[in-house]
Amino acid sequence: MRFDEYMEDALYGASGFYVRGGRPAVRGGDFATAVELGSLFARCVAGYLDRVWHELGRPDPFVVVEGGAGRGTLCSQILRYAGECRLSLHYVMVERVDRQRTEALEQVEALGADVPVTAIADLPADPLVGVVLANELLDNLPFRLLERSTTGWQEVHVERGERSVGAPQAAQYGGTSEADEPQATSESVVEVLLDAPADAAAMADVLMPHAEPGARVPLQLKAAVWVRRALRLLERGRLLVFDYGVPTTAELAARSQGDWLRTYRSQRRVHDPLRDPGSADITCDVAFDQLPPGTTLTSQADWLAAAGIDDMTSPARNLWQRSRAKPSAKALVARTLLDQADALTDPNGMGAFWAAEWRAG
Ligand SMILES: C[S@@+](CC[C@H](N)C(=O)[O-])C[C@H]1O[C@@H](n2cnc3c(N)ncnc32)[C@H](O)[C@@H]1O
């Protein structure tokens, strides 16, 4: 099977990572997702939703669709911090994994908020006026994997096969020994390179006209389709996605595959997505040039600054400065908020993630 089919099964199949109850854990900057860090990210997004609601002429209903809603944490926090737009707000969580969707709805319903909330498995069908949001969804959508050879493009397939314990199968996966990991099981699979179909090869040529033999590139067609479908939903409004990635695919080819195709198992980074399928989260830096055109790309740090994160944290900063020598309980809470802000805007971590916005109408 092709790598994207393998990834689909390893994450979302009957024994897939997310279906078994896996959760995104350690990410780019050694932290959980921006959403799971605390409520500061959601406060910034809630402020954005209010501004968009005003820009759109205060539509009623104002529909917010969140793709890849996970356990409903962002939704819960947005309901808590929503401003004036809450009067018109209808929130739709889209989560493909049944178990997470049920958990999400339970978590949100427990709040008893006065906003209609639904949870569905795929993007809704009817056009809407509002905002489609997604945090760290696109990096989790299965992608195809191509490798440049001396004669053309080949595509990575995987098949069941014997593995030697402790040996990552290719230097592409980072080359670090995983001998301290649980032993590979008979479930392990191995890589096979086959000539890429003409359409995939043509796409890779456009994205990477000067690829050197050995260079690898992801084809993120599912991410592109998801964005296209989300845009088609919007009669008027915005699509806002946050994710780690790079503006151009060429930047990925210049780095080793282990750097942009990442695997997380038991809360830590490992190097071989083919080992013990279903036991690990598999993610890829998003190549934003593979998504539909028309986006404004801003670093997450700059987006949060524009969304007012400094104003939101300045009382905490003042309190901490005043009492850091002998911090009170309140000052320690303030410090927690400042740590969150530091993590969200860290230029070597989440601050270097991207906020991509498309406008419709
Ligand atoms: C990395 S998690 C991010 C969860 C949450 N947004 C956060 O920031 O913590 C990605 C989530 O997207 C879900 N997902 C993957 N593909 C999806 C799709 N096509 N539609 C809806 N949800 C999807 C996964 O099941 C998972 O819960």
The ligand as an ORCA input file, in Angstrom:
! r2SCAN-3c Opt
* xyz 0 1
  C      -3.248     16.735     16.462
  S      -4.909     16.547     16.886
  C      -5.314     18.232     17.297
  C      -6.469     18.331     18.240
  C      -6.822     19.761     18.663
  N      -7.184     20.570     17.523
  C      -5.671     20.394     19.412
  O      -5.141     21.388     18.918
  O      -5.315     19.923     20.507
  C      -5.712     16.299     15.342
  C      -7.167     15.872     15.484
  O      -7.791     15.914     14.205
  C      -8.641     14.771     14.073
  N      -8.834     14.558     12.633
  C      -7.986     14.015     11.747
  N      -8.486     14.040     10.503
  C      -9.692     14.647     10.600
  C     -10.692     15.008      9.648
  N     -10.543     14.743      8.348
  N     -11.811     15.629     10.090
  C     -11.964     15.889     11.405
  N     -11.056     15.574     12.352
  C      -9.928     14.966     11.960
  C      -7.869     13.694     14.801
  O      -8.703     12.614     15.146
  C      -7.348     14.475     16.013
  O      -8.280     14.494     17.052
*
